[in-house]
Amino acid sequence: GVRRGSDVAKALALGARAVMVGRAYLWGLGANGQAGVENVLDILRNGLDSAVLGMGKASIHDLTPEDLVIPDGFELALGQPSDRP
């Protein structure tokens, strides 16, 4: 799931065109209403900006799968059977 801005950066680097933030906005809503939701979104955005800049990129549009360190055997192509139980 997406919990941090760096999770958003990883998804975008792997080719996502959109990322759903799940329950995070609900936590903000429950804690402080609209201001809480805005705070959660600000935190995610700042985390995304930090992750992108930390990778030496100027924009999310510059992210590619080569920017990520993916351990051997961790990738799984959609539509192909897994050898994992």
N, C-alpha and C positions, 0 to 999 in steps of 0.2 A: 504494500500500500504506500501511498504518498503521505509522508509525514513531515518532510523538510523540503526546502527549496532545492537542495542538492538532488533529491529524488526526482523533482520536476526536470532538472537539467539532464539527469541520466535518461529519463524517458524520452526527452526531446532529442538527445544525441542518438538514441536507438531508432528514431524515426517517427515518434508520436507527433501527431498534429494538434492534439489537445490532451490535457491531463485533468482528471477529476480529483478534487482534493478530499473526497470522502467526508468523514465526520468532523474534520477540523473546524469548519465554519460553525457547526452546531455547538462545539465546545465554547467558541467565542460568543455565540448567540446566548447560550445559557448563562455565561459568566457576566456579560455586560451588554446584551442587546445588540443593536446595530453597531455601536462603537466597538464591541467585542469582535464582531465579524470583520469589521474594517481592520482591526488590529491583527487578527489572524492572517488576513490577506496581505497586510503590510509585512508581517514577519516572513511569510512564504516568499514574497517578492524580493525582500532584502536577501534572503538565503539563496534564491535563484541568482540574483545579481552577483553575490559573493562567489558562488560556485563557478559561474561563467568567467568572471574575472580571474579566479584562481586557476582556471585551466588556460589562461592566456588568450582568451577569446574576447572579441569586442561585442558580440551579439549572440543571441540564441541561434540565429540562423547560421552561425559558423560552426556549430557543434556537429560532430560526426561520431560514429561508433569507434573510430580510432582514438578518440579522446578518452576512452574508458579502459580500465584494466579489467578484463573478463577472464577469470580462471579457466584453465582447460577443462572441458567437459561440462561447463556451466551453461552454455548456450543450448537452446532447444528451438528448432525450427517449427513453426506452426504447420500442422497437418502431417507431421512425421511421428512415428511411434517412438516412445521413450523406452530406454532400457532400464529406467528406474522403477522400483516396485510401486 
